[in-house]
Structures are given as C-alpha cells and as structure tokens.
C-alpha cells in the first residue's frame, strides 16, 4: 500500500499520473486503501494547513477528477470503485451540495458521475457503437450499480442538475443520459421522471387531500425530460447542444410517441427534428454527428420498422439530408477515424431493415463512399505483422463501415451486384473474416450473409473468391465468439440451399455434424439458425440426404424440439418435417425415422391449436403431406383430435392455412372412400358446404369478395373454393355409395 498525504498537490500528482495511463490506473486500482481515501475526500476532505473552505473544495474537486479518470481504462480500477461504493458516495456528495456551492465543484462531481455511469453501462452492455472487444469481468458488479443509478429516488439526485445555470454541469448530466441509458426499462424510468415538486402537486386534489387520476398525470406521459432537453438545445453552447442531441437520440429510441412529439412543433415554433437538421449543417463535426444521430433516431422511431411500409416524402427528404451530412464526414480528409466510425454506425441505424432507405443510400452514393473507405483502410495483402500493429481505431472503423454495407445490401440484388462487381469489396470482406477484432469478423459475416441472399452472387463471386469457404472455416471453430457464430450460421443457412454450388462441398466437410453441435447448445439463436439451415438443406433433397439429416438429429431431439416453448423453433422443426415428408416415399421415411406415429400426430394436433399462426401453418402442411400417403390416412382419420383441428383451420384460419388444410381434406376424401364417416362426424362435410354457399356471386365480384366473403361464411379464395368443391364431390359420392350398399342390404 502506498502511503500518501492527502493534499491538493498530492492528488494532482496522482491525477496526472493516471490520466491516459492504463497501467497506472490498474496499479492504483489495486491499492484499495488509497482509492478508499480518495473516495472519502468527496464528502469528508482532511483538514488543510490553512483550514480554509477553498482548500477543502479543491481537494474534493481533485478527488472527483481521479474517480472520473479511474472509471475508464482498467477493470481493476473500476472494480475497486464499485467495491468501495463510489457511485453511492458520489451521489451523496451531489445530494448535499448547497446552492451556493462553487460551479467548479458541481461540474467536477457531475463529470465524475457521468464517467462512472458510462463506464458501468459499457461493462453491462449492450455496446452503443459496435461490438465490445471483450466481455467485462466486472459485469456482475456493474449491473447492480447501473440498476441503482436508475432507481427513481436516485434520479431525483442528478437529473435536476440539467437545470443548473453552469453549462458544464448540465452538459455532464446530458452526456450521462446519452451514455448510460442502455435498456427499455431504464429509458422508461427516465421518460416518466418529473421533479418532486410536480409529483407532489399531482398527488393532491383541489382540496389538498384528494388524489388525481394517475393516468391523466403529465409525468405519466414523460414530458419533463423531453421539454427540458429541447429547451437546452437552444442555448448557444456547442458542447451542451452536442450532449443534448446525443441524449435525445438515446432516449427517443424505439419510442414512437416521444419521437412524434420531437418531429412536430406548435405553430410558430421549430421542432426538435428541424433544429437537429439545421445543426447537422454546422461546421463542427461532432455537432454534425450528434445532430444526425438525433434526427436518425427520431425518424426511425416515427417510420414503421417494416421494410416495405410506405414512407412519406417528408421522411424521405429527412433521410436524404442526413445521408448528405454523413457522406461528407465519411469522405472527409479532415475527419478523424472516430468521427467516421460514428458516421458509419449512424448510417447503419438510418437504413437498417428499411428497403426504401437502403435504396436511397445506394442512389445517394453512401454505399460507394463507405466502400471506398473500406478499401482504403484494408491492405491488399494481409500480413500478421500489419494486423498486430493496426490501431484499434482502424479496426472499429472497418467494423462500422462493413456493418453499414451489410445493412444497405440486404434487400436488393442490384445493390449486391454493385458490392461484388463494381465496388469490389469481396476481398476486403474475406480478409476481415480472420481479423483479430471480434466486431470486424462479425460485420464481415453480416456482409457475407447479405451477399449470399443473391443467387447470382452465390453461384459466382462467393464461390470463385473463396468467400463462402472462408465463412465455413470460421463456422467450424468451436471457440469463436457467440455473436460471430450467430452471423456465420446465418450465412450457412443461405449457402446450403439446393441452388448453391457449395452445398456438396459443405456436406463433404461436415456441415451436418457441426449443425448438430449448434442444435445441442444452450443458445436459442444458434439452435434457430441450425434448424433453418437444415430446413434449407432438406428442400427437394434426396432420400439419402433426408435419412442422413434425420439420423444425425435423432428422433428424441426432434420430439423435444416440437415441444419447445419458443414458437420460432417449433415452426422450423415443422418445416423440416414438411420437407422430409415431401412425397409418398418421404412420408414413409418420416415415420420410419420418427418411430412413433401416434406421438407425431399428437404433436401435430397440438401445434395446430397453437396461437402462433406460423406454427399452425407448418403443422397443417406436414399433415397435408402425410395425407398423400394412403398407408397413413387411417392414422389421421382415427386420431381423436386431428380432424377437429383440421375443421377449425377451415373455418377460422387465414387463407394461407386454409389452402393446405383443404388439400389435406381433398386427399383424404379422394383416396379413401371409407373416410366419409370420420369426416362427417367431424363436421367437415358440413363445413365444406358452408364454405361454398353464395360463392357464385361472391367470387364474381371483387368488392363482395373483400367485404363479404369470409364474413358471410363463404370462401373468397378461388383455390380453396375449387378444392373444397372437389372434396365435397368425393364425399358425396362416398355417401351415395354407402347409402346404396345399405339399401341393397335392406333388400
């Protein structure tokens, strides 16, 4: 333990030794006694030689500076701060500040709280800008501290500092909100917060003791934070504006109600969105980025997340404005790597999962500028020495740029062709698959996934350049990062399809066995991707391949997966069974591999009554395929629940489910004359008649089909109508034949 006399010069010396020095921070973090003395100085500084309050204040300020510096750069130092309850001590110090306290003291405390909160949030995650290089070893302690920071009574301590007249204080608190809020629950708590005085007024009625309806309370609508930050935005302080824009960008995420308030403004005033777009054109790069980030968050929260949803022309104009700002930063020779990294991630946030915005980014040359950036920072010939010497800032920039490319190229084949042929990014993507930085490998896999969605790229560039096999080699690694494996397995889903030239090679190199390993992991997303890959692999597959896959997965594993609570897994398992049972021989193979036919039909019956329509759809498809086999129709007809579920699907389900359901009924009626009794007892013949009532005039009128078809009980889909008519014909023929036999017996 280092014995240090606590004084202003001594604390300044410690501060100067640890700023920017990770080794010194780690060493100080291991000196728990000294760190404890520094933390104590926040509230109880030791006596000074002159005994003045100014000297004590200086000690408190220097102690806060050291706490802020120790928060970042060393897990040992952060662990010491958390174990010594630095957040609680610091918040207590802030809560006891008098209105007459020196602005420099308040600013030092606010900055220390911001740094400590941001470091804790980074340790917990998720990361705000790409993937973290490692998982923090203080995550458990940090999670407790982060939850403490967003307790309502703790918010009462530091959020009011947004109103402090000193810009450094309000700036630090806005920065805290932009950096420390990482999940929806904490975001909701911040939105719902309002000053204690307002809460007290809301709790009282007109006569002082009557309580108001809490649902009409202004604080319930989360207006205070938005109003306060919006007001701060109009101060002419660049750092404060940057912090406020970043805070709004973070808080408005996934909140369409808050976003719409910021996108609109009362007559005669300017909305926050308009202000952000104006500030995005400033000369300050950091302010441009914060403004673009804020505008992007507001726009994407307002715009439907579905990629094919209609988008207003005004929203398109906003997106184009943001793209122009980001393009200038990305191609600028003056902007540093950190600024370009943020610009690429903001571009990704803007276009992610939106087909129209991706097309706009392509047309406005955003993709070309990002591609040029990637090629400029990626060496043509990779060497171990150059990769080890590469700064982390370059790796992060490459991750951000590749992430943006993956998002832009996700939907359109022409854009993917531009990536492979015109911009020639495949070599850089392939080289990035083996990068030491986990975020770069993840982003490269996402690019490969986007490219592999195009049949033309899958048959040419992905094979010719070796990109597909490079992803597969990464996929085979058992010690790879989980998120990288998620992305790599998504690529494998695309490259095992029946039109992929790599399919045979991957089968020879053990893709089935590797997928089994993922299927038996405890990671739901990896299980899902493994099932998805099997589904694609088995489409129009040979009986030998079907048998190999079913044998590798195992009967018991398939049965367990059918009982999974996650409906996504259920859907994919049923889709696999559907592909296996494609054809009469496939049905025989399915029952041979599954063993217990009664158990399989029980599972199908249960899935057919699921709330999730995708599960019901695949279960009905499996049943329809099984019905193609005359040998197994008796099992269907004699099952106590199957026919009832089938009738429910004909009556209540969407048309995508009714089509395979009526196909199943048609096969049972056509191939099995003795099916009439079971189908009649299940009410299926009556249901078919009801479906065909009034169809002559309903089918002939598009208006009536839309407005009246299903509501009148009549079928409005031509395919379902035709098959229902055929099935009813076969059932009526069977009924006539049966009545004829009975009549002959009576005679």
Secondary structure, DSSP 8 states (H G I E B T S, - for coil): ------SHHHHHHHHHHHTT-HHHHHHHHH-HHHHHHHHHTTT-----TT--HHHHHHHHHHHHHHHHHHTSS-HHHHHHHHHTTHHHHHHHHHHT--TTS-HHHHHHHHHHHHHHHHHHHHHHS--SSS--SS--TTHHHHHHHHHHHTSHHHHHHHGGGGG-SSHHHHHHHHHHHHHH--SHHHHHHHHH---HHHHHHHHS-TTSS----GGG-GGGGT-HHHHHHHHHTTSS-HHHHHHHHHHHHHHTTT-HHHHHHHH---TTS--HHHHHHHHTTSS-HHHHHHHHHHHHHHHHHHS-SSTTS---HHHHHHHHHHHHHHHHHHH-SSS-HHHHHHHHHHHHHHHTT-HHHHHHHHHTTHHHHHHHHHHHHS-SS--HHHHHHS-HHHHHHHHHHHHHHHHHTSS-HHHHHIIIIIS--HHHHHHHTT-SSHHHHHHHHHHHHHHTTSHHHHHTHHHHTSHHHHHHHHHT-TTS-HHHHHHHHHHHHHHTSTT-TTHHHHHHTTHHHHHHHHHTSS-HHHHHHHHHHHHHHHTT--HHHHHHHHHHH-HHHHHHHHT-S-HHHHHHHHHHHHHHTSSHHHHHHHHHHH--HHHHHHHHHHHHT-S-HHHHHHHHHHHHHHHT-GGGHHHHHH-TTHHHHHHHHHHHS-HHHHHHHHHHHHHHHHH-GGGHHHHHHTTHHHHHHHHHTTHHHHHH-HHHHHHTTTTTT----HHHHHHHHHHHHHHHHHHHHHHHHHHHHH-
